[in-house]
Amino acid sequence: MEQTREDVRNVAIIAHVDHGKTTLVDELLKQSGVFRENQEVAERVMDSNAIERERGITILSKNTAVMYKGTKINIIDTPGHADFGGEVERVLKMVNGVILVVDAFEGPMPQTKFVLKKALELDLSVIVCINKIDRPEARPEEVEEEVLELFMDLDANDKQLDSPFVYASAKNGSATTNLTVKNKNMEPLFQTIIDHIPAPVGDPEAATQVLISTIDYNEYVGRIGVGKVDNGSVKVNQDVVIVNHHDPDTVRKVKISKLYEFDGLNKVEVREAGIGSIVAISGISDISIGDTLCSPEDPRPIPFQKISEPTISMDFIVNDSPLAGQEGKYVTSRHIRDRLFRELNTDVSLRVEETDTTEAYKVSGRGELHLSVLIENMRREGYEFAVSKAEVIYKHDENGKLLEPMEEVFVDVPDEFTGVVIEKLSIRKAELKGMNPIAGGYTRLEFYMPSRGLIGYRGDFLTDTKGNGIMNTQFEGYAPYKGDISFRKQGSLIAFEAGEAITYGLFNAQERGTLFIGPGEKVYPGMVVGQSGKPEDIEVNVCKTKHLTNTRSSSADEALRLTPKKIMSLEQSLDFIDTDELLEVTPSNLRIRKKILDPTLRKRANMAGRK
């Protein structure tokens, strides 16, 4: 018989990127006494990955748990970025309600809509937390109206429209249910969670059912499956079978060797867990997301939505440049292969395929950010390799018609830049769907466009809007091919001899375009050292020294002035490279190069390509 477990609440925190989810979780942890009084606690303690901390984005969903008045609240902090939307969809299967965090100035954003839509479809209870009410330009009342409009747009039912609102400043550690009443702590939010998030329901006497919603990975114990006990209970040393809703033929017998529950930021070993508990299970080597652990006598899988398919791919290639192997620790194809396949342990939206050569692997993901985070993690771990330009993954419909991935793109820009953004995106086959003024002299533009039109656009976008624009994208599905798009308008400056760049050579080369390198940097033939001012590629000699003569001229002794080089980040480099180029990635350098380094062979290949 079904029972309600009153001493547990399972809740996910969902929001658009940068609206303050992780900071809010920090405060809930602090105020529930997880940390000692005098303990040093890092900000955004849940963002454990170095890239998450630097960029201020959450990439992987994290589990934590706090106690409040005798009730255990399991909290899952989810990513806000569209590239990691797959993480959010899965996590919602573990919870009975969500806290929707919305910035008190920005209001609902595209990703807010995406995550809320998923929560409403699963009929989860919602608490709306309007965060950052301490911002000088905060407008909580208007944002509350905008959130209610969003609920109506998404066809919320009456119960969902009655969702409670909590106003918070996660930074100051305070929350209130009434804007006129100031408060010093998070108590109102804790209380709202207890009152409005339903307790988990299940049958403790029934056969075991645990749906695995996320995977953790640890060098020592391997894969760790995290999921919720839906029915029955789960015990250490219990024999269970693994079944999967999307793969009905597979039934595997396994034994549960270790079982953990979450307590604060730690996993605590337990002997047994009952309905509603969120547990971590280790010791099952090939456990994966979507698997259900069941009692052998009644193996019934729990339905689970399919993981969204990748839309973009690039080749990861063994570095074969003249400088190969000088800076990286792991450089062989075996190293790269093992590392990429290890990433599949935790990242279910990623695909890695062997190619017809052992030197290259095709890696597909949900977007440029998704793949660039993997590249950045690998170079920090000491890997050296090259990557090709990102390309979208096409499909064909049943009539053989070519389909391509499409995106919904939302752009917030100061009014004076709307013209240039619309013009640039129209060239990239974008259709303008909407244009609305928003607070502070900004306009929100809404486009529908091919995913490939966005490849290489971010750099232009930041330049065109002088760094003041915000762009968000949302995958919308596949549609018929929209026609060819012409990308980069400018060619590359290519070095044509090996050596070290010298001021004199650079001084002469900078008249031809923008340089990416400075004096003393190693170059090799075929390496891209800058962006040409013209549409075609130009070869330059940056290692050229000045010929000595026995006459002195008054100007010859004046120092040569070099324009500062353009420093390219990983994303900018990935955006910049063309289809005949590669990005050489090492722990200490990023170098752009031509795929064919030899100038004669390159010219021949270009001629053959034009025929």
Secondary structure, 3 states (H helix, E strand, C coil): CCEECCCEEEEEEEECCCCCHHHHHHHHHHHCCCCCCCCCCCCCCCCCCHHHHHHCCCCCCEEEEEEECCEEEEEEECCCCHHHHHHHHHHHHHCCEEEEEEECCCCCCHHHHHHHHHHHHCCCEEEEEEECCCCCCCCHHHHHHHHHHHHHHCCCCHHHHCCCEEEEECCCCEEECCCCCCCCCCHHHHHHHHHHCCCCEECCCCCCEEEEEEEEEECCCEEEEEEEEEECCEECCCEEEEEECCEEEEEEEEECCEEEEEEECEEEECCEECCCCEEEEECCCCCCCCEEEECCCCCCCCCCCCCCCCCEEEEEECCCCCCCCCCCCECCHHHHHHHHHHHCCCCCCCEEEECCCCCEEEEEECCHHHHHHHHHHHHHCCECEEEECCEECCEECCCCCEEEEEEEEEEEEEHHHHHHHHHHHHHCCCEEEEEEEECCCEEEEEEEEEHHHHCCCHHHHHHHCCCCCEEEEEEEEEEECCCCCCCCCCCEEEECCCEECCHHHHHHHHHHEEECCCCCCEECCCEEEEEECCCCCEEECCCCCCCCCCCCCCCCCCCCCCCCCCCCCHHHHHHHCCCCEEEEECCCCEEEEECCCCHHHHHHHHHHHHC
